[in-house]
């Protein structure tokens, strides 16, 4: 990993209820809410399947989608503390 790419792992107990324990997602860090929105808009225009529209949580601003093989991708930026 380097400054541009980070890998996040989650315990099975902490996965969102909507996510099957046998599924996984690749988190992709993007700088700032504007970056998340720009990537969401670009990927939507290219026909990427969006599973969750951009939304805020206590810890981040994120959206989820799938790649052409059906793998779940989560694009996010941390919320300012």
C-alpha positions in Angstrom: 0.0 0.0 0.0 1.0 3.6 -0.5 -0.4 7.1 0.2 -2.8 6.8 -2.7 -4.1 3.3 -1.9 -5.3 2.0 1.4 -6.8 -1.4 2.3 -9.5 -1.6 5.0 -10.6 -4.8 6.7 -13.7 -5.3 8.9 -14.6 -8.0 11.4 -17.4 -10.2 10.2 -19.5 -9.1 13.3 -19.2 -5.4 12.2 -20.5 -5.8 8.6 -23.6 -3.9 7.7 -26.8 -5.9 8.1 -27.4 -5.7 4.3 -24.1 -7.3 3.5 -24.0 -11.1 3.4 -21.1 -12.4 5.5 -19.8 -14.2 2.5 -19.5 -11.0 0.5 -16.7 -8.5 0.6 -16.2 -5.0 -0.6 -13.2 -3.0 -1.7 -13.1 0.4 0.0 -11.7 3.2 -2.2 -10.6 6.4 -0.5 -11.3 9.6 -2.4 -10.3 13.1 -1.1 -13.3 15.2 -0.1 -17.0 15.0 -0.6 -16.6 16.7 -4.0 -14.3 13.8 -5.1 -16.9 11.2 -4.0 -19.7 13.0 -5.8 -17.5 13.5 -9.0 -16.6 9.8 -9.1 -20.2 8.8 -8.5 -21.5 11.0 -11.3 -18.7 9.8 -13.7 -19.3 6.1 -13.0 -23.1 6.5 -13.2 -22.7 8.1 -16.7 -20.5 5.1 -17.7 -23.3 2.7 -16.7 -21.9 1.4 -13.4 -24.5 -0.2 -11.2 -25.0 2.0 -8.1 -26.1 0.1 -5.0 -26.2 3.0 -2.6 -26.4 6.7 -3.6 -23.9 9.1 -1.8 -24.8 9.5 1.8 -23.3 10.7 5.1 -22.7 8.5 8.2 -21.1 9.3 11.5 -17.7 8.4 10.1 -17.7 9.0 6.3 -19.4 10.1 3.2 -19.8 7.2 0.8 -21.5 5.4 -2.0 -21.4 1.8 -3.1 -21.5 0.2 -6.5 -20.4 -3.0 -8.3 -17.7 -3.6 -10.8 -18.4 -5.5 -14.1 -17.8 -8.8 -12.3 -20.3 -8.0 -9.5 -17.8 -7.2 -6.8 -18.9 -4.5 -4.3 -16.9 -1.2 -4.3 -17.3 1.4 -1.6 -16.0 4.9 -2.4 -15.6 7.1 0.7 -14.0 10.1 2.3 -13.8 10.5 6.1 -16.1 13.0 7.7 -14.3 16.0 9.3 -14.2 15.6 13.1 
